[in-house]
Amino acid sequence: MRRRRQAAGAILATLVLCGAFAPRANAAEPSDDVIARGKALAIAGDCASCHTADPAKPFAGGKRIDTPFGAVFSPNLTPDRDTGIGGWSDDDFLRALRTGVSPSGTHYYPAFPYPNFTKLIRDDILAIRAYLATLAPVRNSVPPPELRFPLNYRVVMRAWNYLFFRPGIIMPDQSKGGPWNRGRYLVEGLAHCGACHTPKNVFGAEKRGQPLGGGLVQGLFASRLDGAERSGLKSWSVEDITEYLQSGRNGRSHAGPLMSEVVVNSTSRMSDADIRAIATYLKDLPAGAPEPAVTPPLPAQMAEGEKIYKGACIACHEVDGSGAPRIYPPLPGNANLQSADPSSTLRIMLDGAQTVTTPRAPNTGSMPAYAKLSDQQVADVTTYIRNAWGNAAPAVTPAQVAKARKQP
């Protein structure tokens, strides 16, 4: 009898254990809806742009990301167990996105925007992980960072986090509507717009009190997204912002080099509701820091710039700068053109530009490079278009052009 009782007890214990583990195994399998939501969230976060160096190996990492302190290389997000995140637990993934700490305990650099991702809710983070787990595993060991002393020691990030990192999710503003709160969640969190569009201090942290006030990124100037009159979005409507994000262009402007990548890989593939929510939130932002007072350029520089413009630019942009909206961007009232920092305009003048194509806007347009012009000539024509037709922006100097030529 004792043996029978022991055997029965063992069988019962086994059944209980099986019953305890079976639901967990089933719960660990994400549904198709969760995976689909994770994919949509990964698109909204533009994960592929930074984590894909070889288009044939999406999300396998290794892409070089240059910063003012040196270069970092994006990690492998495929489910490869040795070089990717295949061996990570859910808690590992949550900690990485919420606190910027890897499973081994080392700290990530804020080129990985965990200061933004910390604002994401748990379900969204795990949905992204569920989608990434469906990718084909790719073995790809990425190079170590190439950062200057002392940032080549990750322990320094403990001090950086203490000074500048504020973890925590976004709490909805009950005085605002659902689209506004969704837009804020995307802009400040998942889409990490401030990573480019907010100015940085000398330590590479976002300047407090200047959200989305424009910032330098890889030699280009990411324009203001606040309600600034000349260089921000005050003159744009919700419809203008929506069209720009969906197609890379609208009747007022075209996406520049870096933003074009965001449009192609992210915003043009997002849902209409999410894009509209982003536009709703951005349009509601007040103007931040005052725009700089502009001293009118010298008449001689404007005259020289006008001569160059009429000789090289009017074929596409017309005498009055009106251009051909959505093909050749209009210049009067152009917010990007009137940014305090002319870096992006100079980059386009020197390198030329190609209009981004998307399913909503498949027609192409291009601008030739004018690097053959002298530094003075580029400065003159850039100053002219930044101050003609009612525009107002600081004059450009030959020294600024020479500096732009040296940018890689």
C-alpha positions in Angstrom: 0.0 0.0 0.0 2.8 2.3 0.9 4.4 1.8 -2.5 1.1 2.3 -4.3 0.6 5.6 -2.4 4.1 6.7 -3.3 3.6 5.9 -6.9 0.2 7.6 -6.9 1.8 10.6 -5.3 4.5 10.7 -7.9 2.0 10.5 -10.7 -0.1 13.3 -9.1 2.9 15.5 -8.7 3.9 15.0 -12.3 0.4 15.8 -13.5 0.4 19.0 -11.3 3.8 20.0 -12.7 2.8 19.4 -16.3 -0.4 21.3 -15.7 1.6 24.2 -14.2 4.0 24.4 -17.1 1.7 23.8 -20.0 -0.2 27.1 -19.8 3.2 28.9 -19.6 4.4 27.2 -22.7 1.2 28.2 -24.5 1.3 31.8 -23.1 4.9 32.1 -24.3 3.8 31.8 -27.9 2.7 35.2 -29.1 -0.4 35.5 -31.3 -0.3 36.6 -34.9 -1.9 39.8 -33.8 0.9 40.5 -31.3 3.5 39.8 -33.9 1.8 42.1 -36.4 1.6 44.8 -33.8 5.3 44.3 -33.0 6.2 44.7 -36.7 4.1 47.9 -36.9 5.9 49.2 -33.8 9.3 48.3 -35.1 8.5 50.3 -38.3 7.3 53.3 -36.2 10.6 53.1 -34.3 12.6 52.9 -37.6 14.6 50.1 -36.2 15.7 48.8 -39.6 17.4 52.0 -40.6 20.0 51.8 -37.8 20.2 48.0 -37.4 20.7 47.1 -41.1 24.1 47.5 -42.7 23.6 45.0 -45.5 20.1 45.2 -47.1 20.3 41.4 -47.7 20.6 40.9 -43.9 17.9 43.1 -42.3 18.3 43.8 -38.6 21.6 42.0 -38.5 23.4 45.2 -37.2 26.9 46.4 -37.9 25.9 49.8 -39.3 28.3 52.5 -38.4 26.8 55.4 -36.6 29.0 58.5 -36.3 28.7 60.7 -33.3 30.6 63.8 -32.1 32.6 61.4 -29.8 33.5 58.8 -32.4 31.6 55.9 -34.0 29.4 53.1 -32.6 28.1 50.1 -34.5 24.5 48.9 -34.2 23.9 45.5 -32.6 22.4 42.4 -34.2 18.7 42.2 -33.5 18.0 38.8 -35.3 17.3 35.7 -33.1 20.8 34.3 -33.6 21.8 32.9 -30.2 25.5 33.7 -30.4 25.6 37.2 -32.0 22.0 38.3 -31.8 19.3 38.4 -29.2 18.1 34.8 -29.6 19.4 33.9 -26.1 17.8 36.9 -24.4 14.8 36.6 -22.0 11.9 39.0 -22.1 13.4 40.7 -19.0 16.7 41.1 -20.8 14.9 42.9 -23.7 12.9 45.0 -21.3 15.9 46.1 -19.4 17.8 47.0 -22.6 15.0 49.2 -23.9 14.0 50.6 -20.5 17.4 51.3 -18.9 20.0 50.9 -21.6 21.7 47.9 -19.9 22.6 44.7 -21.8 22.1 41.2 -20.4 25.7 41.1 -19.4 25.3 44.3 -17.3 27.3 46.6 -19.6 25.7 50.0 -20.5 24.7 51.0 -24.0 25.6 54.4 -25.4 22.7 56.8 -26.0 23.1 56.5 -29.8 20.7 53.7 -28.9 17.8 55.8 -27.9 16.9 54.1 -24.6 16.2 57.6 -23.1 13.2 57.6 -25.4 12.4 53.9 -25.3 12.1 54.0 -21.5 8.8 55.6 -22.1 7.3 52.6 -23.9 4.7 50.4 -22.1 5.7 46.7 -21.4 3.2 45.2 -23.9 4.6 47.2 -26.7 8.2 46.3 -25.9 7.3 42.6 -25.7 5.4 42.9 -29.0 8.5 44.2 -30.7 10.5 41.3 -29.3 7.9 38.9 -30.5 8.2 40.3 -34.0 12.0 40.2 -34.0 11.9 36.6 -32.9 10.2 35.7 -36.2 13.1 37.0 -38.3 15.7 34.7 -39.9 18.7 34.4 -37.5 21.8 35.9 -39.0 25.3 35.3 -37.5 26.9 38.7 -37.5 29.5 39.9 -35.0 29.6 43.7 -35.0 32.8 45.7 -34.5 33.4 47.4 -31.1 32.8 51.1 -30.6 35.4 53.6 -31.9 35.0 56.2 -29.2 37.5 58.7 -27.8 38.7 58.6 -24.2 37.1 58.4 -21.7 33.9 57.3 -23.5 35.7 54.2 -24.7 35.0 52.9 -21.1 31.3 52.0 -20.8 31.4 52.6 -17.0 31.4 56.3 -17.8 27.7 55.8 -18.8 26.8 55.4 -15.2 27.6 59.0 -14.6 25.9 60.1 -17.8 22.8 58.3 -16.8 22.8 59.8 -13.4 23.0 63.3 -14.8 20.8 63.0 -17.9 18.7 59.8 -18.0 15.2 59.9 -16.5 13.5 56.5 -16.8 9.7 56.2 -16.8 6.7 55.7 -19.1 4.6 58.5 -20.4 1.4 59.2 -18.5 -1.5 60.3 -20.7 -2.7 63.9 -20.4 -6.4 63.6 -19.6 -7.0 67.1 -20.8 -6.0 66.1 -24.4 -7.7 63.7 -26.8 -6.6 60.2 -27.8 -4.9 61.2 -31.0 -2.8 63.8 -29.2 -1.7 61.4 -26.5 -0.9 58.7 -29.1 1.1 61.3 -31.1 3.0 62.3 -28.0 3.8 58.6 -27.2 5.2 58.1 -30.7 7.1 61.4 -31.0 8.7 61.4 -27.5 9.0 57.6 -27.2 9.0 55.1 -30.0 9.8 57.3 -32.9 12.5 59.1 -30.8 12.2 62.3 -32.9 14.2 64.3 -30.4 17.2 62.1 -31.0 17.8 64.2 -34.1 15.5 67.2 -33.7 16.5 68.3 -30.2 19.7 70.2 -29.7 22.4 68.5 -27.6 24.7 69.7 -24.9 28.5 69.1 -24.8 27.9 65.7 -23.3 25.5 64.6 -26.1 22.4 64.8 -24.0 19.3 66.6 -25.0 19.2 70.2 -23.9 16.4 70.6 -21.4 13.8 73.2 -22.2 14.4 73.0 -25.9 12.5 69.9 -27.0 12.4 69.5 -30.8 14.2 72.8 -31.3 16.4 71.5 -34.1 19.8 69.8 -33.8 23.0 68.9 -35.7 23.2 65.3 -36.9 26.1 64.1 -39.0 26.8 67.5 -40.5 23.2 68.2 -41.3 20.6 70.3 -39.4 17.5 68.5 -38.3 14.9 71.3 -38.4 12.7 72.6 -35.6 9.5 70.7 -35.1 8.0 73.2 -32.6 5.7 76.2 -33.4 8.5 78.6 -34.4 7.3 81.1 -37.0 10.0 81.0 -39.6 11.9 77.8 -39.1 9.3 75.7 -37.3 5.9 74.3 -38.1 3.7 77.4 -37.3 2.8 77.8 -40.9 2.2 74.1 -41.5 -1.3 72.5 -41.0 -2.0 69.1 -39.7 -2.6 68.0 -43.3 0.8 69.4 -44.3 2.6 67.5 -41.7 0.7 64.3 -42.5 1.4 64.5 -46.2 5.1 65.2 -45.5 5.5 62.1 -43.3 3.6 59.9 -45.6 5.2 60.9 -48.9 8.4 62.8 -48.0 7.1 66.0 -49.5 4.2 68.5 -49.5 3.4 71.8 -51.0 5.9 73.5 -48.7 9.0 71.4 -48.5 10.8 68.1 -49.3 12.6 65.7 -47.0 16.3 66.1 -46.9 19.0 63.3 -47.0 18.6 61.8 -43.5 14.8 62.4 -43.2 14.3 60.7 -46.5 15.6 57.5 -45.0 13.1 57.9 -42.1 10.2 58.4 -44.5 11.1 55.4 -46.7 11.7 53.0 -43.9 9.3 54.3 -41.3 6.7 57.0 -41.7 5.5 56.1 -45.2 4.7 52.6 -43.9 2.9 53.6 -40.7 -0.8 53.6 -40.3 -2.8 56.7 -41.3 -4.1 57.0 -37.8 -0.6 57.0 -36.2 0.7 59.6 -38.7 -2.3 61.8 -38.1 -1.7 61.5 -34.4 1.9 62.6 -34.8 0.8 65.5 -36.9 -1.8 66.5 -34.3 0.7 66.4 -31.5 3.4 68.4 -33.4 1.0 71.0 -34.6 0.0 71.7 -31.0 3.6 72.4 -29.8 4.3 76.0 -28.9 7.3 77.8 -30.1 10.3 77.1 -27.9 13.5 79.2 -27.9 13.1 82.5 -29.7 14.4 82.5 -33.3 17.5 84.6 -33.7 17.1 88.2 -34.7 18.2 88.5 -38.3 20.3 91.4 -39.6 19.5 91.9 -43.3 22.4 90.8 -45.5 24.5 93.3 -47.3 22.9 94.5 -50.5 26.0 93.6 -52.4 25.8 89.9 -51.3 22.1 89.8 -52.1 22.8 91.2 -55.6 25.6 88.7 -56.3 23.4 85.8 -55.0 20.5 86.9 -57.2 22.7 86.8 -60.3 23.8 83.2 -59.5 20.2 82.2 -58.7 19.0 83.5 -62.0 21.7 81.8 -63.9 21.5 78.4 -62.2 18.2 78.0 -60.3 15.2 79.6 -62.1 14.8 76.7 -64.5 13.3 74.6 -61.7 12.5 77.1 -58.9 11.2 80.0 -61.1 12.1 83.6 -60.7 9.8 84.0 -57.7 11.0 80.9 -56.0 7.6 79.2 -56.4 9.1 76.0 -58.0 6.9 73.1 -58.7 5.4 72.0 -55.4 5.9 68.3 -54.7 8.5 68.1 -57.5 10.8 71.1 -56.9 10.1 72.6 -53.5 9.0 76.2 -53.2 11.5 78.5 -51.5 9.4 81.4 -50.1 8.4 80.6 -46.5 10.4 77.4 -46.6 11.0 76.5 -42.9 14.0 74.3 -43.5 15.6 77.0 -45.6 15.2 79.5 -42.8 16.8 77.5 -40.1 19.4 79.4 -38.0 22.0 76.8 -39.0 22.4 76.5 -42.8 24.2 73.1 -42.7 21.5 71.2 -44.5 21.0 73.8 -47.2 24.7 73.9 -47.8 24.9 70.2 -48.0 22.2 70.2 -50.7 23.9 73.0 -52.6 27.2 71.2 -52.6 26.0 67.6 -53.2 22.7 68.1 -55.0 19.5 66.3 -54.0 17.1 63.6 -55.1 13.5 63.7 -54.3 12.5 60.7 -52.2 10.0 58.4 -53.9 7.2 56.6 -52.0 4.0 54.8 -53.0 2.1 58.0 -52.4 4.5 60.1 -54.4 6.3 58.0 -57.0 7.4 60.8 -59.3 11.0 61.9 -59.1 12.8 65.2 -59.1 16.5 66.0 -58.7 18.8 68.9 -58.2 22.4 69.0 -59.5 25.4 69.6 -57.2 26.9 73.0 -57.3 30.2 72.2 -55.6 32.0 73.7 -58.7 31.0 77.2 -57.4 33.5 79.0 -55.2 32.9 79.2 -51.4 31.9 82.9 -51.9 29.5 82.1 -54.6 27.8 79.3 -52.6 27.6 81.7 -49.7 26.0 84.4 -51.8 23.4 82.3 -53.5 22.5 80.5 -50.2 22.2 83.9 -48.4 20.0 85.1 -51.2 17.4 82.3 -51.1 17.4 82.4 -47.3 16.4 86.1 -47.4 14.5 86.7 -50.7 10.7 86.6 -51.1 10.0 87.5 -47.4 12.4 84.9 -46.0 14.7 85.8 -43.1 17.8 83.9 -41.9 21.4 84.7 -41.0 23.7 85.4 -43.9 26.0 82.6 -44.9 29.8 83.1 -44.9 32.5 81.5 -47.1 34.0 80.0 -44.0 30.8 78.1 -43.3 30.8 76.8 -46.9 34.4 75.7 -46.6 33.6 73.8 -43.4 30.6 72.1 -45.1 32.9 70.9 -48.0 35.0 69.1 -45.5 32.1 67.1 -44.1 32.3 63.4 -45.2 
